[in-house]
Amino acid sequence: MLVAGIIAGLGVITGNQILIVGAKLVSPDLLPSCATCVALVGRQIGLAARSFVTLLTFSGTVTLALQRRIGSPSR
């Protein structure tokens, strides 16, 4: 996740869209995203559900970790 963030950050700083898209390729959530899509197209509901739960779990964990590290936005 750190490497993907660094690559995406460099892409934003330099204005290079290729780097921003390339950051997704090294992101750890690429496999669950692809697995969910392929399973849905192949009508494999069990696999789609498992990969989607994996994706949600990963995203939720990262969100909670960042919220703890950065803090909640004040209103």
MDTraj code that builds the backbone (N, CA, C; nanometers):
import mdtraj as md
import numpy as np

residues = "MET LEU VAL ALA GLY ILE ILE ALA GLY LEU GLY VAL ILE THR GLY ASN GLN ILE LEU ILE VAL GLY ALA LYS LEU VAL SER PRO ASP LEU LEU PRO SER CYS ALA THR CYS VAL ALA LEU VAL GLY ARG GLN ILE GLY LEU ALA ALA ARG SER PHE VAL THR LEU LEU THR PHE SER GLY THR VAL THR LEU ALA LEU GLN ARG ARG ILE GLY SER PRO SER ARG".split()
xyz = np.array([
    [0.0826, -0.1178, 0.0000],
    [0.0000, 0.0000, 0.0000],
    [0.0881, 0.1257, 0.0000],
    [0.1983, 0.1187, 0.0716],
    [0.2895, 0.2324, 0.0772],
    [0.3488, 0.2615, -0.0604],
    [0.3901, 0.1561, -0.1299],
    [0.4487, 0.1746, -0.2631],
    [0.3456, 0.2337, -0.3592],
    [0.2234, 0.1845, -0.3519],
    [0.1175, 0.2370, -0.4384],
    [0.0919, 0.3841, -0.4078],
    [0.0946, 0.4214, -0.2806],
    [0.0756, 0.5609, -0.2428],
    [0.1867, 0.6509, -0.2923],
    [0.3102, 0.6010, -0.2841],
    [0.4242, 0.6798, -0.3323],
    [0.4158, 0.7008, -0.4834],
    [0.3845, 0.5939, -0.5561],
    [0.3736, 0.6039, -0.7015],
    [0.2609, 0.6994, -0.7407],
    [0.1458, 0.6873, -0.6745],
    [0.0330, 0.7759, -0.7052],
    [0.0668, 0.9204, -0.6693],
    [0.1353, 0.9399, -0.5565],
    [0.1752, 1.0749, -0.5173],
    [0.2681, 1.1392, -0.6184],
    [0.3645, 1.0623, -0.6673],
    [0.4532, 1.1140, -0.7713],
    [0.3763, 1.1477, -0.8982],
    [0.2767, 1.0643, -0.9295],
    [0.1940, 1.0915, -1.0468],
    [0.1154, 1.2205, -1.0338],
    [0.0654, 1.2482, -0.9135],
    [-0.0093, 1.3725, -0.8905],
    [0.0849, 1.4927, -0.8975],
    [0.2009, 1.4802, -0.8336],
    [0.2971, 1.5919, -0.8317],
    [0.3453, 1.6265, -0.9722],
    [0.3749, 1.5235, -1.0516],
    [0.4274, 1.5484, -1.1860],
    [0.3180, 1.5634, -1.2910],
    [0.1936, 1.5391, -1.2530],
    [0.0835, 1.5489, -1.3487],
    [0.0829, 1.4358, -1.4498],
    [0.1328, 1.3195, -1.4099],
    [0.1453, 1.2051, -1.5001],
    [0.0338, 1.1038, -1.4694],
    [-0.0644, 1.0972, -1.5588],
    [-0.1774, 1.0068, -1.5375],
    [-0.1362, 0.8606, -1.5440],
    [-0.0326, 0.8290, -1.6202],
    [0.0145, 0.6907, -1.6319],
    [0.0605, 0.6387, -1.4957],
    [0.1306, 0.7216, -1.4197],
    [0.1755, 0.6801, -1.2866],
    [0.0579, 0.6590, -1.1919],
    [-0.0423, 0.7419, -1.2032],
    [-0.1593, 0.7280, -1.1159],
    [-0.2306, 0.5968, -1.1441],
    [-0.2483, 0.5640, -1.2704],
    [-0.3104, 0.4365, -1.3072],
    [-0.2186, 0.3202, -1.2707],
    [-0.0879, 0.3372, -1.2907],
    [0.0083, 0.2321, -1.2579],
    [0.0133, 0.2012, -1.1098],
    [-0.0197, 0.2976, -1.0263],
    [-0.0208, 0.2739, -0.8819],
    [-0.1232, 0.1669, -0.8455],
    [-0.2287, 0.1581, -0.9203],
    [-0.3312, 0.0562, -0.8945],
    [-0.2756, -0.0845, -0.9165],
    [-0.1803, -0.0998, -1.0063],
    [-0.1250, -0.2320, -1.0358],
    [-0.0448, -0.2905, -0.9204],
    [0.0134, -0.2062, -0.8375],
    [0.0901, -0.2565, -0.7240],
    [0.0094, -0.2513, -0.5939],
    [-0.1121, -0.2041, -0.6024],
    [-0.1972, -0.1965, -0.4841],
    [-0.2450, -0.3358, -0.4448],
    [-0.2461, -0.3653, -0.3143],
    [-0.2857, -0.4997, -0.2703],
    [-0.4347, -0.5314, -0.2868],
    [-0.5158, -0.4335, -0.3195],
    [-0.6572, -0.4632, -0.3372],
    [-0.6933, -0.4955, -0.4821],
    [-0.5937, -0.5063, -0.5697],
    [-0.6205, -0.5377, -0.7101],
    [-0.6757, -0.6788, -0.7274],
    [-0.6174, -0.7769, -0.6600],
    [-0.6612, -0.9156, -0.6768],
    [-0.8065, -0.9374, -0.6321],
    [-0.8480, -0.8918, -0.5123],
    [-0.9888, -0.9102, -0.4763],
    [-1.0857, -0.8380, -0.5700],
    [-1.0443, -0.7220, -0.6213],
    [-1.1312, -0.6493, -0.7154],
    [-1.1494, -0.7290, -0.8441],
    [-1.0387, -0.7793, -0.8979],
    [-1.0458, -0.8595, -1.0206],
    [-1.1219, -0.9892, -0.9983],
    [-1.0975, -1.0532, -0.8850],
    [-1.1662, -1.1796, -0.8560],
    [-1.3165, -1.1609, -0.8452],
    [-1.3586, -1.0507, -0.7850],
    [-1.5020, -1.0232, -0.7737],
    [-1.5638, -1.0048, -0.9117],
    [-1.5003, -0.9274, -0.9966],
    [-1.5535, -0.9020, -1.1309],
    [-1.5578, -1.0282, -1.2160],
    [-1.4492, -1.1050, -1.2132],
    [-1.4439, -1.2273, -1.2933],
    [-1.5482, -1.3283, -1.2435],
    [-1.5638, -1.3376, -1.1121],
    [-1.6618, -1.4310, -1.0565],
    [-1.8043, -1.3897, -1.0925],
    [-1.8314, -1.2604, -1.0919],
    [-1.9657, -1.2144, -1.1293],
    [-1.9953, -1.2432, -1.2759],
    [-1.8971, -1.2192, -1.3614],
    [-1.9168, -1.2473, -1.5039],
    [-1.9339, -1.3972, -1.5259],
    [-1.8583, -1.4783, -1.4513],
    [-1.8678, -1.6233, -1.4633],
    [-1.9819, -1.6847, -1.3837],
    [-2.0609, -1.5994, -1.3190],
    [-2.1759, -1.6423, -1.2392],
    [-2.1372, -1.7416, -1.1300],
    [-2.0228, -1.7172, -1.0672],
    [-1.9777, -1.7969, -0.9528],
    [-2.0010, -1.7132, -0.8269],
    [-2.1219, -1.7227, -0.7764],
    [-2.1657, -1.6353, -0.6676],
    [-2.0834, -1.6565, -0.5409],
    [-2.0478, -1.7807, -0.5103],
    [-1.9683, -1.8085, -0.3903],
    [-1.8329, -1.7394, -0.3943],
    [-1.7647, -1.7508, -0.5069],
    [-1.6350, -1.6857, -0.5230],
    [-1.6494, -1.5341, -0.5212],
    [-1.7538, -1.4845, -0.5847],
    [-1.7769, -1.3401, -0.5856],
    [-1.7992, -1.2881, -0.4442],
    [-1.8763, -1.3605, -0.3668],
    [-1.9033, -1.3184, -0.2288],
    [-1.7760, -1.3202, -0.1449],
    [-1.6965, -1.4268, -0.1563],
    [-1.5723, -1.4359, -0.0775],
    [-1.4745, -1.3253, -0.1138],
    [-1.4574, -1.3016, -0.2428],
    [-1.3621, -1.1986, -0.2838],
    [-1.4126, -1.0590, -0.2482],
    [-1.5434, -1.0385, -0.2535],
    [-1.5988, -0.9086, -0.2162],
    [-1.5836, -0.8836, -0.0664],
    [-1.6052, -0.9876, 0.0134],
    [-1.5846, -0.9748, 0.1583],
    [-1.4380, -0.9451, 0.1878],
    [-1.3468, -1.0100, 0.1158],
    [-1.2045, -0.9821, 0.1320],
    [-1.1745, -0.8367, 0.0987],
    [-1.2310, -0.7879, -0.0083],
    [-1.2106, -0.6484, -0.0486],
    [-1.2649, -0.5521, 0.0566],
    [-1.3847, -0.5792, 0.1071],
    [-1.4432, -0.4933, 0.2109],
    [-1.3625, -0.4973, 0.3397],
    [-1.3148, -0.6168, 0.3753],
    [-1.2348, -0.6302, 0.4967],
    [-1.1056, -0.5515, 0.4842],
    [-1.0392, -0.5649, 0.3713],
    [-0.9149, -0.4914, 0.3480],
    [-0.9400, -0.3413, 0.3504],
    [-1.0421, -0.2969, 0.2792],
    [-1.0714, -0.1532, 0.2730],
    [-1.1088, -0.0986, 0.4105],
    [-1.1875, -0.1744, 0.4838],
    [-1.2266, -0.1323, 0.6186],
    [-1.1083, -0.1242, 0.7127],
    [-1.0183, -0.2224, 0.7041],
    [-0.8994, -0.2223, 0.7892],
    [-0.8108, -0.1025, 0.7591],
    [-0.7898, -0.0757, 0.6321],
    [-0.7071, 0.0395, 0.5936],
    [-0.7728, 0.1695, 0.6377],
    [-0.9031, 0.1803, 0.6214],
    [-0.9747, 0.3016, 0.6614],
    [-0.9630, 0.3247, 0.8114],
    [-0.9848, 0.2200, 0.8902],
    [-0.9737, 0.2336, 1.0353],
    [-0.8314, 0.2673, 1.0786],
    [-0.7328, 0.2045, 1.0150],
    [-0.5940, 0.2330, 1.0501],
    [-0.5583, 0.3785, 1.0187],
    [-0.6020, 0.4271, 0.9037],
    [-0.5741, 0.5668, 0.8681],
    [-0.6480, 0.6634, 0.9591],
    [-0.7685, 0.6286, 0.9960],
    [-0.8450, 0.7147, 1.0844],
    [-0.7771, 0.7243, 1.2211],
    [-0.7249, 0.6120, 1.2700],
    [-0.6529, 0.6146, 1.3968],
    [-0.5243, 0.6944, 1.3855],
    [-0.4554, 0.6789, 1.2743],
    [-0.3259, 0.7444, 1.2558],
    [-0.3426, 0.8946, 1.2341],
    [-0.4362, 0.9316, 1.1495],
    [-0.4556, 1.0725, 1.1147],
    [-0.5501, 1.1413, 1.2128],
    [-0.6515, 1.0679, 1.2568],
    [-0.7515, 1.1248, 1.3455],
    [-0.8793, 1.1541, 1.2708],
    [-0.9855, 1.1648, 1.3443],
    [-1.1155, 1.1930, 1.2850],
    [-1.1213, 1.3410, 1.2457],
    [-1.1895, 1.3695, 1.1353],
    [-1.2043, 1.5099, 1.0969],
    [-1.2931, 1.5825, 1.1977],
    [-1.2525, 1.7003, 1.2372],
    [-1.3322, 1.7781, 1.3332],
    [-1.4407, 1.8531, 1.2577],
    [-1.5539, 1.8615, 1.3209],
    [-1.6673, 1.9300, 1.2571],
    [-1.7028, 2.0518, 1.3357],
])
top = md.Topology()
chain = top.add_chain()
for i, resn in enumerate(residues, 1):
    res = top.add_residue(resn, chain, resSeq=i)
    for name in ("N", "CA", "C"):
        top.add_atom(name, md.element.get_by_symbol(name[0]), res)
traj = md.Trajectory(xyz[None], top)
